[in-house]
Amino acid sequence: MRYVFVLGTGRCGSTLVHDVLARHPDVGFVSNVDDRLAFLGSRGRWNGAIYARTPERLTRKGRLRFAPSEGYRILAREVSPAVVAPVRDLIAEDATPWLAERFRRFFEDRAGAQGANVFLHKFTGWPRAGFIHRALPHARFIHVVRDGRAVASSLLQMPWWGGYAGPGSWGWGPLPEPFEAEWQASRGSFVVLAGLEWKLLIDAFDRAKAALPADRWLNVRYEDVVADPRGSFGSILEFAGLPWAEHFDRRFTSHVFRTDRTDAFRRDLSVRDVDLLERSLGGYLHRLGYLEELPDRGEASA
């Protein structure tokens, strides 16, 4: 049994990668039914068969659907709230024996019940990769990266985003001193704060990646996935140890990969807001290939 975790900051395209991978006949996963109806105790035995037969229009967000889930309700009940909403990233030292055992048993029970070669799960927000690696030492990680300007713009439009309560109450812990100074200098700009959240998480992903064996981590840019879906998923399947199966190809071919949201932040934000984000995120965006040149002034380097 192989465990593959799709990770991302949130609003980054990780759901797209997760949902498409879950179409593979050799993949098991936690579904939203498992999450909401845990009393059934099915361990998701029929998830793959149900998902394979569910029309794609009935699996999309924003409606009653059947789809893979991050499973935070069931994880909080059967493992611990610590895994669901930590105020900081979970590292290897957080995997105390009792917690690591509960986490490992949660996934082993479902993997065994579903009988798939690869068990897939997604986490957004903190990477939690150090903790997961300690509990499941052979796990692999796919980090879905998206342009921080697009992520910030999307966060601002989410009704659940906690940034409007300020960094003292948003759930990510206190801002590092340079980020706090930047927040204050922006006169409390929520656009800047959304960008700081992205930087905070990207830093956590960089630390998590550095602490793992190099062959356990794959970075995938959302923009590359939608521009070249077949090439991108070819690399993802190879990394996960999955063949390009005929059944997967049929579902993959029917999936519509939209490119119209890659730069929607330019329509959704003002010119001033985009400028603020580029000054704040410039070094990060440049390093990740989203800006060819650094802003002339006021940018925070990576």
C-alpha positions in Angstrom: 0.0 0.0 0.0 1.3 3.4 -1.0 0.0 6.7 0.6 0.0 9.8 -1.5 -1.0 13.2 0.0 -2.0 16.2 -2.1 -1.0 19.4 -0.3 -1.6 23.0 -1.0 -2.2 26.4 0.6 -5.9 26.4 -0.2 -7.5 28.1 -3.2 -4.6 26.7 -5.2 -6.0 24.0 -7.5 -5.3 21.1 -5.1 -9.0 20.0 -5.3 -8.6 19.6 -9.1 -5.6 17.4 -8.8 -7.1 15.4 -6.0 -10.4 14.8 -7.8 -8.8 13.8 -11.1 -6.4 11.4 -9.4 -9.2 9.8 -7.4 -10.7 8.7 -10.8 -7.9 6.2 -11.1 -9.2 2.6 -10.6 -6.2 1.8 -8.3 -6.8 4.7 -5.9 -8.7 4.8 -2.6 -9.8 7.9 -0.8 -12.0 9.4 2.0 -15.3 10.7 0.5 -17.6 13.4 1.7 -20.1 10.7 2.6 -17.6 9.1 4.9 -16.9 12.5 6.5 -20.6 13.3 7.1 -22.1 9.9 7.7 -19.3 8.2 9.7 -21.9 6.3 11.7 -22.3 4.0 8.6 -18.9 2.6 9.4 -18.3 1.6 5.8 -14.6 2.8 5.7 -15.4 3.9 2.1 -15.4 0.3 0.8 -17.4 1.3 -2.3 -15.9 4.8 -2.9 -14.0 4.0 -6.0 -16.9 2.1 -7.7 -19.4 4.9 -6.8 -17.1 7.7 -8.0 -16.4 5.9 -11.2 -20.1 5.7 -12.0 -21.0 9.2 -10.9 -21.3 11.7 -13.8 -18.8 14.5 -13.4 -21.5 17.2 -13.2 -22.6 15.5 -9.9 -19.2 15.8 -8.4 -18.6 19.5 -8.7 -18.3 21.9 -5.8 -21.2 24.2 -5.0 -24.0 21.5 -5.1 -25.0 18.2 -3.5 -22.4 15.9 -4.7 -20.3 12.8 -4.1 -16.5 13.4 -4.2 -13.2 12.9 -2.4 -13.0 14.9 0.8 -10.3 16.2 3.2 -12.5 14.6 5.9 -11.9 17.0 8.7 -15.0 16.1 10.6 -14.1 12.4 10.7 -10.5 13.1 11.3 -11.4 15.3 14.3 -13.5 12.5 15.7 -11.3 9.5 15.0 -7.8 11.0 15.2 -7.7 14.4 16.8 -8.6 18.1 16.3 -4.9 18.7 16.4 -4.6 17.3 12.8 -7.5 19.3 11.6 -6.9 22.9 12.7 -3.5 23.4 14.2 -2.3 27.0 14.8 1.0 26.2 13.3 2.4 23.5 11.0 2.6 19.9 12.4 6.2 18.6 12.4 7.7 15.2 13.1 8.0 16.0 16.8 4.2 16.4 17.0 3.7 12.8 16.1 3.6 11.5 19.6 3.1 7.7 19.8 -0.6 7.9 20.6 -1.4 10.5 18.0 0.7 8.8 15.3 -0.9 5.5 16.0 -4.4 6.9 15.7 -3.5 8.7 12.4 -1.8 5.6 11.0 -4.8 3.4 11.9 -7.3 5.8 10.4 -5.6 5.5 7.0 -4.6 1.8 7.2 -8.2 0.8 8.1 -9.6 2.6 5.1 -6.9 1.5 2.7 -7.5 -2.1 3.7 -11.2 -1.8 3.3 -11.0 -0.3 -0.1 -8.2 -2.6 -1.4 -6.6 0.0 -3.6 -2.9 0.1 -4.5 -2.6 3.7 -3.6 -4.5 5.6 -0.9 -5.0 9.3 -1.7 -5.7 12.1 0.7 -5.7 15.9 0.5 -4.8 18.5 3.2 -4.8 22.3 2.6 -3.4 25.0 4.8 -0.4 23.9 6.8 1.5 21.0 5.0 1.7 18.7 8.0 4.2 16.7 6.0 6.7 16.2 8.8 4.0 14.8 11.0 2.6 12.6 8.2 6.1 11.3 7.3 6.7 10.3 10.9 3.4 8.4 11.1 3.5 6.9 7.6 7.2 6.9 6.6 6.7 5.8 3.0 4.1 8.5 2.2 4.7 10.7 -0.9 3.6 14.3 -1.2 2.3 16.3 -4.2 2.4 20.0 -3.5 0.1 22.0 -5.7 1.5 25.6 -6.1 -0.5 28.5 -7.5 0.4 32.2 -8.2 0.1 34.0 -4.9 -1.8 36.9 -6.4 -4.5 34.5 -7.6 -4.6 32.7 -4.2 -4.9 36.1 -2.3 -7.6 37.3 -4.7 -9.6 34.0 -4.2 -9.2 34.1 -0.4 -10.7 37.6 -0.3 -13.8 36.3 -2.0 -14.4 33.4 0.4 -17.0 33.9 3.1 -15.1 31.7 5.5 -11.8 33.6 5.2 -10.7 34.6 8.7 -8.4 37.5 7.6 -11.1 40.1 8.0 -10.9 39.5 11.7 -7.2 40.5 11.5 -4.1 38.4 12.1 -4.8 38.1 15.8 -7.9 36.0 15.2 -7.5 34.4 11.7 -6.3 31.0 12.8 -2.7 31.0 11.5 -1.0 32.3 14.7 0.9 35.6 15.0 2.6 37.0 12.0 6.4 36.8 11.9 7.9 40.1 12.8 8.7 41.2 9.2 5.2 40.2 8.0 3.7 42.1 11.0 5.7 45.2 10.0 4.5 44.8 6.4 0.9 44.5 7.6 1.1 47.6 9.7 2.9 49.6 6.9 0.0 48.7 4.5 -2.4 50.4 7.0 -4.2 47.1 7.5 -4.7 46.2 3.9 -6.7 43.0 3.6 -5.2 42.4 0.2 -1.8 42.5 1.7 -2.9 40.2 4.6 -4.2 37.6 2.1 -0.8 37.7 0.4 1.0 37.4 3.7 -1.0 34.2 4.4 0.2 32.7 1.2 3.8 33.7 2.0 3.5 32.3 5.5 2.3 28.9 4.1 4.8 28.8 1.2 7.6 29.2 3.8 6.1 26.3 5.8 6.0 24.2 2.6 9.6 25.0 1.9 10.6 23.9 5.4 8.6 20.7 5.1 10.1 19.8 1.8 13.6 20.4 3.1 13.1 18.0 5.9 12.0 15.1 3.7 13.9 12.7 1.3 13.9 14.4 -2.1 12.2 11.5 -3.8 9.1 11.9 -1.6 8.1 15.4 -2.8 6.8 16.7 -6.1 6.0 20.3 -6.8 3.2 20.9 -9.4 2.1 24.3 -10.6 -1.6 24.7 -11.1 -1.0 26.8 -14.1 1.0 24.1 -15.7 -1.7 21.5 -15.0 -4.4 23.4 -16.8 -2.1 24.4 -19.7 -0.8 20.8 -20.2 -3.1 18.4 -18.4 -1.9 15.2 -20.0 1.8 16.0 -19.5 1.3 17.2 -15.9 -0.8 14.2 -14.9 1.7 11.9 -16.6 4.3 13.1 -14.2 2.0 12.9 -11.3 0.9 9.3 -12.0 4.6 8.3 -12.4 5.5 9.9 -9.1 2.5 8.1 -7.4 3.5 4.8 -8.9 0.3 4.6 -11.0 -0.1 3.5 -14.6 -2.1 5.5 -17.1 -5.0 3.0 -17.1 -7.6 2.8 -19.8 -10.4 3.6 -17.4 -8.5 6.6 -16.1 -7.9 7.8 -19.6 -11.6 7.7 -20.5 -12.5 9.9 -17.4 -9.5 12.1 -17.9 -10.3 12.8 -21.5 -13.8 13.9 -20.6 -12.6 16.4 -17.9 -12.6 20.0 -18.9 -9.5 21.9 -17.7 -10.2 25.6 -17.6 -7.4 28.1 -18.2 -9.6 31.2 -17.8 -9.0 31.6 -14.0 -5.2 31.7 -14.1 -5.1 35.5 -14.3 -8.6 36.3 -13.1 -7.0 38.2 -10.2 -6.3 41.0 -12.7 -10.1 41.4 -13.3 -11.1 40.8 -9.7 -8.6 43.2 -8.1 -7.8 46.8 -8.8 -4.5 47.8 -10.4 -3.4 49.2 -7.0 -4.2 45.9 -5.3 -2.2 43.9 -7.8 0.7 46.4 -7.4 0.5 45.9 -3.6 0.6 42.1 -4.0 3.5 42.2 -6.4 5.6 44.4 -4.1 4.8 42.1 -1.1 5.2 38.8 -2.9 7.7 39.7 -5.5 10.6 37.6 -4.4 8.4 34.5 -4.0 6.7 35.0 -7.3 10.0 35.4 -9.1 11.4 32.3 -7.5 8.4 30.2 -8.5 8.4 31.5 -12.0 5.4 33.9 -11.9 7.3 37.2 -12.3 10.1 37.6 -14.8 11.5 40.7 -13.0 11.3 41.8 -9.4 9.3 45.0 -8.6 11.4 48.1 -8.6 10.6 49.1 -5.0 8.9 47.9 -1.8 9.0 44.2 -2.4 9.8 41.6 0.3 12.3 39.0 -0.8 11.9 35.3 -0.3 
